[in-house]
Amino acid sequence: MKWDDLDRLVSFINVIVEEKRRDSSSGLYAGFDEKVTREEEAEWLSQTLVEIERGEVINAIAELSGKVIANGEVTRGKYKDTRRHGHMGLTTISEYRGQGIGRRIIETLVRESRGAGLRTLEVEFLAANETARRAYEKAGFNQAGIIPHKIFRSGKYFDGLIMSRELC
Ligand SMILES: CC(C)(COP(=O)(O)OP(=O)(O)OC[C@H]1O[C@@H](n2cnc3c(N)ncnc32)[C@H](O)[C@@H]1OP(=O)(O)O)[C@@H](O)C(=O)NCCC(=O)NCCS
């Protein structure tokens, strides 16, 4: 990600917000409740670019014809004793899902995380999200646990699933 991506990232995040608003059965996890303004995205991007520069965040985006279609990142643990652990997050725009883009981003982030000295990675998503489960299993992640009823959406509870892997 770079500063020039700002407008493409505003479009990307708001397509995701739209999906969650429109489709309560969407596989999207927590977050993404409100439309994001250009100013808010600019603030987020400048902060994230600093974190990338400092090695706190590892990021990978996928672009097609100048449009951002997927965005993934790994955030390092903040404390001295969690520095070697990373939390991963990833979203592909719905019309491009199931085409191998997510898996390529996961592979890239795993490789970069290893190179940055991380030892473990963790990711959390809706337990019913088979695409995510498959993508992470293929990248060497195993189920670490389930958080029953973590998500409350449209009057129903959904389980959260945590997967993790070691990098050595
Ligand atoms: C999870 C997500 C990031 C995966 O990205 P993607 O670009 O769709 O991933 P891929 O195309 O690489 O698909 C991953 C695997 O799932 C498979 N798959 C696709 N749709 C599937 C379905 N409905 N059921 C089961 N597997 C499915 C793909 O075929 C692929 O496996 P393969 O390599 O054996 O063919 C994407 O679906 C997404 O953005 N979901 C919403 C956000 C989210 O839940 N993120 C969770 C991670 S933080």
The ligand as an SDF file (V2000), in Angstrom:
LIG
                    3D

 48 50  0  0  0  0  0  0  0  0999 V2000
  -11.9250  -15.4160    3.0740 C   0  0  0  0  0  0  0  0  0  0  0  0
  -11.5230  -14.6290    1.8550 C   0  0  0  0  0  0  0  0  0  0  0  0
  -10.5630  -13.5450    2.2500 C   0  0  0  0  0  0  0  0  0  0  0  0
  -10.8190  -15.5800    0.8870 C   0  0  0  0  0  0  0  0  0  0  0  0
  -10.4330  -14.8520   -0.2690 O   0  0  0  0  0  0  0  0  0  0  0  0
  -10.6930  -15.4330   -1.7320 P   0  0  0  0  0  0  0  0  0  0  0  0
  -10.0090  -14.4960   -2.6630 O   0  0  0  0  0  0  0  0  0  0  0  0
  -12.1180  -15.6930   -1.9220 O   0  0  0  0  0  0  0  0  0  0  0  0
   -9.8870  -16.8120   -1.5780 O   0  0  0  0  0  0  0  0  0  0  0  0
   -9.5440  -17.8820   -2.6720 P   0  0  0  0  0  0  0  0  0  0  0  0
  -10.1700  -17.5770   -3.9680 O   0  0  0  0  0  0  0  0  0  0  0  0
   -8.0720  -18.0290   -2.6210 O   0  0  0  0  0  0  0  0  0  0  0  0
  -10.2790  -19.1720   -2.1170 O   0  0  0  0  0  0  0  0  0  0  0  0
   -9.7550  -19.9100   -1.1030 C   0  0  0  0  0  0  0  0  0  0  0  0
  -10.2090  -21.3550   -1.2280 C   0  0  0  0  0  0  0  0  0  0  0  0
  -11.5920  -21.4950   -0.8680 O   0  0  0  0  0  0  0  0  0  0  0  0
  -12.2710  -22.1940   -1.9160 C   0  0  0  0  0  0  0  0  0  0  0  0
  -13.6600  -21.7730   -1.9540 N   0  0  0  0  0  0  0  0  0  0  0  0
  -14.1880  -20.7420   -2.6200 C   0  0  0  0  0  0  0  0  0  0  0  0
  -15.5120  -20.6520   -2.3660 N   0  0  0  0  0  0  0  0  0  0  0  0
  -15.7910  -21.6740   -1.5140 C   0  0  0  0  0  0  0  0  0  0  0  0
  -16.9850  -22.1320   -0.8680 C   0  0  0  0  0  0  0  0  0  0  0  0
  -18.1600  -21.5200   -1.0460 N   0  0  0  0  0  0  0  0  0  0  0  0
  -16.9040  -23.1940   -0.0300 N   0  0  0  0  0  0  0  0  0  0  0  0
  -15.7140  -23.8270    0.1680 C   0  0  0  0  0  0  0  0  0  0  0  0
  -14.5650  -23.4250   -0.4030 N   0  0  0  0  0  0  0  0  0  0  0  0
  -14.6130  -22.3740   -1.2350 C   0  0  0  0  0  0  0  0  0  0  0  0
  -11.5180  -21.8070   -3.1370 C   0  0  0  0  0  0  0  0  0  0  0  0
  -11.8130  -22.7130   -4.1870 O   0  0  0  0  0  0  0  0  0  0  0  0
  -10.0950  -21.8860   -2.6490 C   0  0  0  0  0  0  0  0  0  0  0  0
   -9.6730  -23.2250   -2.5260 O   0  0  0  0  0  0  0  0  0  0  0  0
   -8.8370  -23.9060   -3.6850 P   0  0  0  0  0  0  0  0  0  0  0  0
   -7.5310  -23.1950   -3.6760 O   0  0  0  0  0  0  0  0  0  0  0  0
   -8.7840  -25.3080   -3.2440 O   0  0  0  0  0  0  0  0  0  0  0  0
   -9.5910  -23.6990   -4.9510 O   0  0  0  0  0  0  0  0  0  0  0  0
  -12.7540  -14.0080    1.1350 C   0  0  0  0  0  0  0  0  0  0  0  0
  -13.6700  -15.0070    0.8690 O   0  0  0  0  0  0  0  0  0  0  0  0
  -13.3740  -12.8840    1.9230 C   0  0  0  0  0  0  0  0  0  0  0  0
  -12.9960  -11.7370    1.7750 O   0  0  0  0  0  0  0  0  0  0  0  0
  -14.3630  -13.1800    2.7970 N   0  0  0  0  0  0  0  0  0  0  0  0
  -14.9680  -12.1560    3.6140 C   0  0  0  0  0  0  0  0  0  0  0  0
  -13.9990  -11.5900    4.6170 C   0  0  0  0  0  0  0  0  0  0  0  0
  -13.5150  -12.6590    5.5650 C   0  0  0  0  0  0  0  0  0  0  0  0
  -14.2590  -13.4960    6.0080 O   0  0  0  0  0  0  0  0  0  0  0  0
  -12.2400  -12.6470    5.8820 N   0  0  0  0  0  0  0  0  0  0  0  0
  -11.7820  -13.7020    6.7780 C   0  0  0  0  0  0  0  0  0  0  0  0
  -10.3730  -13.7030    6.9660 C   0  0  0  0  0  0  0  0  0  0  0  0
   -9.8670  -12.4180    8.1040 S   0  0  0  0  0  0  0  0  0  0  0  0
  1  2  1  0
  2  3  1  0
  2  4  1  0
  2 36  1  0
  4  5  1  0
  5  6  1  0
  6  7  2  0
  6  8  1  0
  6  9  1  0
  9 10  1  0
 10 11  2  0
 10 12  1  0
 10 13  1  0
 13 14  1  0
 14 15  1  0
 15 16  1  0
 15 30  1  0
 16 17  1  0
 17 18  1  0
 17 28  1  0
 18 19  1  0
 18 27  1  0
 19 20  2  0
 20 21  1  0
 21 22  1  0
 21 27  2  0
 22 23  1  0
 22 24  2  0
 24 25  1  0
 25 26  2  0
 26 27  1  0
 28 29  1  0
 28 30  1  0
 30 31  1  0
 31 32  1  0
 32 33  2  0
 32 34  1  0
 32 35  1  0
 36 37  1  0
 36 38  1  0
 38 39  2  0
 38 40  1  0
 40 41  1  0
 41 42  1  0
 42 43  1  0
 43 44  2  0
 43 45  1  0
 45 46  1  0
 46 47  1  0
 47 48  1  0
M  END
$$$$
